[in-house]
Amino acid sequence: MHSTATDRTLCEFLRPDGPIVIGVGGLHGNEPMGVEALRRVVNALGDGTSLRGTFAAYVGNLTGLSRKQRYCDTDLNRLWIEGFGKEEFAAGQFPIDSAKLEALSVEQREQQALWQVLKPHFDVAASTPRRLVLLDLHTTSAPGAPFTVLSGESSGGSLATALSLTIVALPEGAVNGALSVFASAMGHTGLTIEGGQHESEEACDCLEAIVRVGLECLELVPRGTLDPQGTYRQLLEARREGVPPKVRISYVHTIEPEDEFRMHPGHTHFQRITRGQELAVDRRGPVLAPDEGFLLMPLYQAFGREGFFLTQPVDEAPEHAVGHDGNGDL
Ligand SMILES: [Zn+2]
């Protein structure tokens, strides 16, 4: 029942019943704050006696993190394509032999090692009525309020709402190969959570608050265990101030390296933008917003195919409170 810590495994508090909650940080090597946030929560849990279910936390891309690179060969958060788990592992081929492993990219090897620790939880969830929730913690090159990108098939909406996360709604099938989408496709709840700017203390605090409040919302610990004064909930509510609860993407500014795109400094997620506002420059001159909206993911890193996104609020009835809707939405 004790947690065990290795480089990849931050903790494994295994319980015979109750929900199964898995935290993953650092799937992208330039995003260490997810790992740090999980470490803080693991410390706060102490010997884990308060847990009413399984909680496990893992580091995603160990090699990428050691090199402080988003990825080494390929994007570890685009490799979880449909059938991944089945093809490689259903016939008892896991772990795959060393010769085959040698032929894989750095990230494919990371994926194999990560799946080795994730799979037992997925197996337990598949053979019992226990709910499995995977929280995949990320950061972005720009600062701003935390958000989660959910495609139509995801069941994470009410948890995201309970965590005061703005939902960026995408059509079904729009995000391929993300770990959280893979978890959703396996019948579980997966959330990719963007907590703020890479390496910022603010993002770390925010991700820590999300996991603390998340574990309480999911009833993995009694309420008040990880957020005794309600300060973490308040932090999340304060971060969302002035930001719509749900948006859809209305414009994508795609770029090529030869565009020499440079975002003007100081922009943040969900900043209100007016039509015609100058947001960036490229080799042709100023880049103007084609419409009004809320800015998303202004690009402040050297690589990326999208310079920025514009989003529009989605009006809909508020989602039910987490844990009380009875529709398996978690
Ligand atoms: Zn990321």
Residues whose N, C-alpha, C, O or C-beta is under 5 A from the ligand:
A	BS01	ZN	H28 E31 H138 T139
